[in-house]
Each structure stands twice: as C-alpha cells, then as structure tokens.
Amino acid sequence: MNLSSLVVDVRPESLASVQAEMAAWPGVEVQASSPQGKLVVTLETDSDYATTEIFSRINAIDGVMAVAMVYHRFEPEPEQEVLHDIDAT
C-alpha cells in the first residue's frame, strides 16, 4: 500500500468543483482546505504507478494550478506480509 499526502493549489473559485471531483475517486481524501485554495489531500493506492496516475489526474483538473507531494510511504499489506520463524538454537 502506498500512502501519500499532497498539497493542491486551486483557484479559489474552483475549490468546490475540484473537491467534488476528487471526492468521487477511490483512495483520495481531502483532509483540509482553505478559502484561498489550498487543499491537503491524502492518497491510498496499491502501487507507485497508481499514485502517479492519480497525481497526474489531479494536476489535470480544471482550476488546479499546482500539485506538490509532501509525503510518501510504502507499507506492506498485513495479509501479504511473510512472517519468518526465528530459530533460537
């Protein structure tokens, strides 16, 4: 699982439409917004490719002026983790 946070700079008059469009996408959540057009957005995706695709989609929304990735972390899915026994002998 890829976890990312973005700051999205939006024209203030486009803020509502940009938020509504992103809210419809799975794995995308607007965490905070300001009337001046700044959004803090989190992404949860299953691959780096998917993260890049969503980043590009956000950047292409009418009214978006800039997108900056602030944080990115890869975490293994718990059900996919392999546990290793430690031999204490």
C-alpha positions in Angstrom: 0.0 0.0 0.0 1.3 3.5 -0.9 0.3 6.3 1.4 0.9 9.9 0.1 -0.1 13.4 1.1 -0.3 16.3 -1.4 -0.8 20.0 -1.2 -3.0 21.1 -4.1 -3.1 24.8 -5.1 -6.5 25.6 -6.6 -8.1 28.8 -8.0 -10.5 29.8 -5.1 -13.5 30.0 -7.5 -12.8 26.3 -8.5 -12.4 25.0 -5.0 -15.8 23.3 -4.6 -15.7 21.7 -8.0 -12.2 20.4 -7.6 -13.0 18.9 -4.2 -16.2 17.3 -5.5 -14.3 15.7 -8.4 -11.6 14.3 -6.2 -14.1 13.0 -3.6 -15.5 10.6 -6.2 -12.2 8.9 -6.7 -11.4 5.8 -4.6 -8.4 6.2 -2.3 -8.5 10.0 -2.5 -9.5 12.1 0.5 -9.4 15.9 1.1 -8.2 16.3 4.7 -8.3 20.1 4.9 -9.0 23.1 2.7 -8.7 26.9 2.9 -10.8 29.6 1.2 -7.6 30.8 -0.5 -7.5 27.5 -2.5 -5.1 25.2 -0.6 -6.1 21.6 -0.2 -4.4 18.9 1.8 -5.1 15.6 0.1 -4.2 12.0 1.1 -3.9 9.1 -1.3 -4.0 5.4 -0.6 -3.1 3.3 -3.6 -1.8 -0.2 -4.3 1.2 0.8 -6.4 3.6 3.6 -7.3 2.0 3.6 -10.8 -1.5 4.2 -9.3 -0.1 7.1 -7.1 1.5 8.7 -10.2 -1.7 8.3 -12.2 -3.9 10.0 -9.5 -1.3 12.7 -9.1 -1.5 13.4 -12.9 -5.3 13.3 -12.8 -5.4 15.9 -10.0 -3.0 18.1 -11.9 -5.2 18.0 -15.0 -8.4 19.1 -13.2 -9.6 22.5 -14.4 -8.8 25.0 -11.8 -5.8 23.2 -10.3 -2.7 25.4 -10.5 -0.1 23.1 -8.8 0.2 19.8 -7.0 3.1 19.0 -4.6 3.8 15.7 -3.0 4.7 16.3 0.6 4.9 12.7 1.9 5.1 9.2 0.5 5.4 5.9 2.3 5.1 2.3 1.2 3.6 -0.1 3.7 3.1 -3.8 3.0 -0.4 -5.1 3.2 -0.8 -7.1 6.5 -2.3 -10.1 4.8 0.6 -10.2 2.3 3.4 -10.0 4.9 5.6 -13.1 5.2 6.4 -14.0 8.8 9.7 -15.7 9.4 10.3 -18.0 12.3 13.5 -17.3 14.2 15.4 -20.4 15.1 16.7 -19.8 18.6 19.0 -22.8 18.6 
